[in-house]
């Protein structure tokens, strides 16, 4: 490979990345300085090729993987800090992908009044609780109806679902983009049955606030689910199946996982929270195949009612089918997909930045303390994270995808009252955090910092994805490589 060809390919690819990064109508994102970071990533690939002129793309990929430190990072994430029992991390392009598997989809089963160690390894086809990653199906359903000419995003919710009487001044667009803050009179998950949960949802109304810094909510997606049902005259789960799952052959994505596939579901049972008095309150009813989200259960997920904000289960393979379909424009026209990263939120005042959101998805954030799409991705990239541990990242311009599956709630504490933080113990060597109850002396692993730690892995993985894509440009005749790296 001549130096001239390498330089030409490098410059062309760099310009393309910069062009895509600035492809946004959000000036705050255009101000993010990424050029030097791009250059460092790409030049490390050039140096690797220069030092190994006869190496195949598989050899170069292994060296990039080794140099990145991602193996050690994932190992530490699962085996040292134990912030999640397992992880499936998949990243790359449609031609070259890498899947990292590490840990156990199940550690313990509670029987006869005690925990019994019954380990089950994570696998490529493990099924995960998507939690809020399910919101993608709601956003896509709304956009499908708009594409069919059956819905106008700028009409009020009550035009399509008149039972939401308090939302006469709230549009479909408002809820799709997290543009207004809304709230119900009572918690949906306080309902004693499905009918009461639906009645509580009907009370949804605007919050009394003029300065909304963060309007993220599950309620909007729950309302939009009902809009989809009214307009399509179909159950939401049927609409999702016919318009998304069936065409894409997503055969492992379910609202209710079939009995014959339950053994593939990552166990997230025995999750705990700590109350103000130091009591460890543990769930024992979150059996594999049941969503962790209590609102999803209240609204009827166990009976086949899709809540709109959570409730779906899926695999790495199926979610990547969805990601690739969004990039290819096979499930929606590309222009509709690109519109998902258009925002109607986000501003800066004397107290800092408000959050930027797209169509029920996360975008880049000027505030580094906020959960954000990786800055080196294009201005049209978006991310759909789930509380239970999943994340799907789609960059339709750079044509990159990433999926994370995890069961971080299994036998872990996910929430601790501020009064009790002083009882959290950090291992000085492994950095594993445990909570020791002042009442009983019982200890349990803490996973409340999962999201922040996960984003470090996402950064490393997407750096590698960009480097893989550059390798493709430099070595276009090399065959595709789908690699699986199991960290035992």
Residue pairs with C-beta under 8 A, 6 or more apart in sequence:
1 49
1 53
1 474
6 46
6 49
6 474
9 470
9 473
9 474
10 42
10 43
10 46
10 470
12 473
13 42
13 469
13 470
13 473
14 35
14 38
14 39
14 42
17 38
17 376
17 378
17 398
17 466
18 34
18 35
18 38
20 378
20 379
20 380
20 397
20 398
21 32
21 34
21 376
21 377
21 378
21 379
22 30
22 379
23 378
23 379
23 380
23 397
24 30
24 341
24 379
24 380
25 342
26 343
26 346
26 356
26 363
26 364
26 379
28 346
28 348
28 353
28 356
28 366
29 363
29 364
29 366
29 379
30 379
31 366
32 364
32 366
32 375
34 375
34 376
37 375
37 376
38 376
38 466
41 376
41 463
41 466
41 467
41 470
42 466
42 467
42 470
44 64
44 67
44 467
45 60
45 64
45 467
45 470
45 471
45 474
48 60
48 63
48 64
48 67
49 55
49 60
49 474
52 59
52 60
52 63
55 63
56 478
57 96
57 471
57 475
57 478
57 481
58 481
58 483
60 471
61 96
61 98
61 468
61 471
61 481
61 483
64 464
64 467
64 468
64 471
65 71
65 98
65 464
65 485
68 460
68 463
68 464
69 460
70 100
70 457
70 460
70 461
70 464
71 100
71 485
71 487
73 456
73 457
73 460
74 87
74 89
74 100
74 102
74 457
74 487
75 102
75 487
76 431
77 83
77 84
77 87
77 102
77 453
77 454
77 457
78 84
78 85
78 86
78 87
78 102
78 103
78 487
79 102
79 103
80 430
80 431
80 432
81 430
81 431
81 432
81 433
81 453
82 430
82 432
82 445
83 408
83 412
83 432
83 433
83 445
83 446
83 447
83 449
83 450
83 453
84 103
84 389
84 406
84 407
84 408
84 412
84 447
84 450
85 103
85 104
85 105
85 106
85 107
85 406
85 407
85 408
85 410
85 411
85 412
86 101
86 102
86 103
86 104
86 105
86 121
86 122
86 126
86 266
86 406
86 407
87 100
87 101
87 102
87 103
87 122
87 404
87 405
87 406
87 457
88 99
88 100
88 101
88 122
88 124
88 126
88 128
88 316
88 403
88 404
88 405
88 406
89 99
89 100
89 402
89 403
89 404
89 457
89 461
90 97
90 98
90 99
90 100
90 316
90 320
90 402
90 403
90 404
91 97
91 98
91 400
91 401
91 402
91 403
91 461
91 462
91 464
91 465
92 98
92 400
92 401
92 464
92 465
92 468
93 399
93 400
93 465
93 468
93 469
93 472
94 324
94 327
94 399
95 472
95 480
95 481
96 468
96 469
96 471
96 472
96 480
96 481
96 482
97 320
97 481
97 482
97 483
98 464
98 468
98 483
98 484
98 485
99 124
99 316
99 482
99 483
99 484
99 485
100 485
100 486
100 487
101 121
101 122
101 123
101 124
101 484
101 485
101 486
101 487
102 122
102 486
102 487
103 121
103 122
104 119
104 120
104 121
104 122
105 120
105 121
105 122
105 123
105 126
105 265
105 266
105 267
105 407
106 118
106 119
106 120
106 266
106 267
106 407
106 410
107 117
107 118
107 119
107 267
107 410
107 411
108 115
108 116
108 117
108 118
108 270
108 411
109 115
109 116
109 118
110 116
110 269
110 270
110 284
115 270
115 411
120 267
122 266
123 264
124 316
124 317
124 484
125 252
125 264
125 315
125 316
125 317
126 264
126 265
126 266
126 315
126 316
126 405
127 252
127 254
127 257
127 261
127 264
127 265
127 266
127 313
127 314
127 315
128 265
128 266
128 313
128 314
128 315
128 388
128 389
128 390
128 405
128 406
128 407
129 265
129 266
129 268
129 291
129 292
129 313
129 386
129 388
129 389
129 390
129 407
130 310
130 311
130 312
130 313
130 314
130 319
130 386
130 388
130 390
131 291
131 292
131 293
131 310
131 386
131 387
131 388
131 389
131 390
132 218
132 309
132 310
132 384
132 385
132 386
132 387
133 312
133 314
133 319
133 384
133 385
133 386
133 390
133 391
133 392
134 307
134 308
134 309
134 310
134 311
134 312
134 386
135 221
135 308
135 309
135 310
135 360
135 361
135 384
136 322
136 360
136 361
136 384
136 392
137 240
137 244
137 306
137 312
138 221
138 224
138 225
138 228
138 236
138 308
138 309
138 360
139 176
139 221
139 340
139 359
139 360
139 361
140 243
140 244
140 331
140 332
141 224
141 225
141 228
141 232
141 236
141 239
141 240
141 243
141 244
142 151
142 153
142 172
142 176
142 224
142 227
142 228
142 359
143 332
143 336
143 339
143 340
143 359
144 243
144 244
144 332
145 151
145 228
145 231
145 232
146 152
146 153
146 336
147 332
147 333
147 336
150 231
150 232
151 160
151 172
151 227
151 231
152 172
153 171
153 172
153 173
153 176
154 171
154 172
154 173
155 171
155 172
156 167
156 168
156 169
156 170
156 171
156 172
157 164
157 167
157 168
157 170
157 171
157 172
157 175
157 223
157 227
158 164
158 165
158 167
158 168
160 172
160 227
160 230
160 231
161 223
161 226
161 227
161 230
163 202
163 226
164 202
164 204
164 223
164 226
165 202
166 203
166 204
166 205
166 206
167 182
167 204
167 205
167 206
167 223
169 206
170 180
170 182
170 206
172 224
172 227
173 179
173 344
174 180
174 220
174 344
175 182
175 220
175 221
175 223
175 224
176 220
176 224
176 359
176 360
177 342
177 343
177 344
177 345
177 357
177 358
177 359
178 215
178 216
178 217
178 220
178 345
178 355
178 357
178 360
179 215
179 344
179 345
180 206
180 212
180 215
181 206
181 207
181 209
181 212
181 215
181 217
182 204
182 205
182 206
182 207
182 215
182 217
182 219
182 220
182 223
183 204
183 205
183 206
183 207
183 217
183 219
184 200
184 201
184 203
184 204
184 205
184 219
185 200
185 203
185 205
186 200
186 203
187 200
187 295
188 197
188 200
188 201
188 219
188 222
188 295
188 298
188 299
189 197
189 294
189 295
189 297
189 298
190 200
190 298
191 197
191 199
191 200
191 298
194 298
194 299
194 300
194 303
194 305
197 295
197 298
197 299
197 300
198 299
201 219
201 222
201 223
201 299
204 219
204 223
211 349
212 354
213 351
213 354
213 355
214 354
214 355
215 345
215 355
215 357
216 355
216 357
218 293
218 295
218 309
218 310
219 309
220 360
221 307
221 308
221 309
221 360
222 295
222 299
222 307
222 308
222 309
223 308
224 308
224 360
225 236
225 306
225 307
225 308
225 309
226 236
226 308
228 234
228 236
228 239
228 308
229 235
229 236
229 239
232 239
234 242
235 305
235 306
236 305
236 306
236 308
237 255
237 304
237 305
237 306
240 306
244 250
244 322
244 331
245 251
245 253
247 330
247 331
248 318
248 321
248 322
248 325
248 330
248 331
249 321
250 314
250 318
250 321
250 322
251 318
252 261
252 314
252 315
252 317
252 318
253 312
253 313
253 314
253 315
253 318
253 319
254 261
254 312
254 313
254 314
255 301
255 304
255 306
255 311
255 312
255 313
256 289
256 301
256 302
256 304
257 265
257 288
257 289
257 313
262 288
262 289
263 288
265 288
265 289
265 313
266 288
266 405
266 406
266 407
266 410
267 288
267 407
267 410
268 286
268 288
268 292
268 388
268 389
268 407
268 408
268 409
268 410
269 283
269 284
269 285
269 286
269 287
269 288
269 410
269 411
270 282
270 283
270 284
270 286
270 410
270 411
271 282
271 283
271 286
271 292
271 409
271 410
271 411
271 412
271 413
271 414
272 280
272 281
272 282
272 283
272 412
272 413
272 414
272 444
273 280
273 281
273 413
273 414
273 415
273 416
274 280
274 281
274 413
274 415
274 416
274 417
274 420
274 435
274 437
275 281
275 417
275 420
276 417
276 419
276 420
277 439
278 419
278 420
278 423
278 437
278 438
278 439
279 437
279 439
280 413
280 435
280 437
280 440
280 442
280 444
286 292
286 409
289 313
290 297
290 301
290 302
291 297
291 301
291 310
291 311
291 313
291 388
292 387
292 388
292 409
293 301
293 307
293 309
293 310
293 311
293 387
293 388
295 307
295 309
295 310
296 307
296 309
296 310
296 311
299 305
299 307
300 307
301 307
301 310
301 311
306 312
310 386
310 387
315 405
316 403
316 405
319 390
319 392
319 403
320 401
320 403
322 331
322 392
323 392
323 393
323 394
323 401
323 403
324 401
325 331
326 332
326 337
326 394
326 396
327 337
327 394
327 395
327 396
327 399
327 401
329 337
334 396
337 396
338 380
338 396
338 397
339 359
340 358
340 359
340 361
340 382
341 358
341 359
341 361
341 363
341 379
341 380
341 381
341 382
342 358
342 359
343 356
343 357
343 358
343 363
345 354
345 355
345 356
345 357
346 353
346 354
346 355
346 356
346 357
347 353
347 354
348 354
348 366
352 367
353 365
353 366
353 367
353 370
355 365
355 370
356 363
356 364
356 365
356 366
357 363
358 382
359 382
360 384
361 382
361 383
361 384
362 371
362 372
362 373
362 382
362 383
362 384
362 385
363 372
363 373
363 381
363 382
363 383
364 372
364 373
364 375
364 377
364 379
364 381
365 371
365 372
365 373
371 385
371 451
371 455
372 455
373 381
373 382
373 383
373 393
374 381
374 393
374 458
374 459
374 462
376 462
376 463
376 466
377 393
377 395
377 398
377 400
377 462
378 395
378 396
378 397
378 398
379 397
380 395
380 396
380 397
381 393
381 394
381 395
381 396
381 397
381 398
381 400
382 393
382 394
383 391
383 392
383 393
383 394
384 391
384 392
385 391
385 451
388 406
388 407
388 408
388 409
389 404
389 405
389 406
389 407
389 408
389 409
389 450
390 403
390 404
390 405
390 406
391 402
391 403
391 404
391 454
391 458
392 401
392 402
392 403
393 400
393 401
393 402
393 403
393 458
393 462
394 400
394 401
395 401
398 466
398 469
399 469
400 462
400 465
400 466
400 469
402 458
402 461
402 462
402 465
404 454
404 457
404 458
406 450
406 454
408 414
408 447
408 450
409 447
411 444
411 445
412 444
412 445
412 446
412 447
413 435
413 444
413 445
413 446
413 447
413 448
414 447
414 448
414 450
415 448
416 424
416 435
416 446
416 448
420 435
420 438
423 435
423 436
423 437
423 438
424 433
424 434
424 435
424 446
425 433
425 434
425 435
425 436
425 443
426 432
426 433
427 433
427 434
432 445
433 445
433 446
433 449
434 443
434 444
434 445
434 446
435 443
435 444
435 446
436 442
436 443
437 443
471 478
472 478
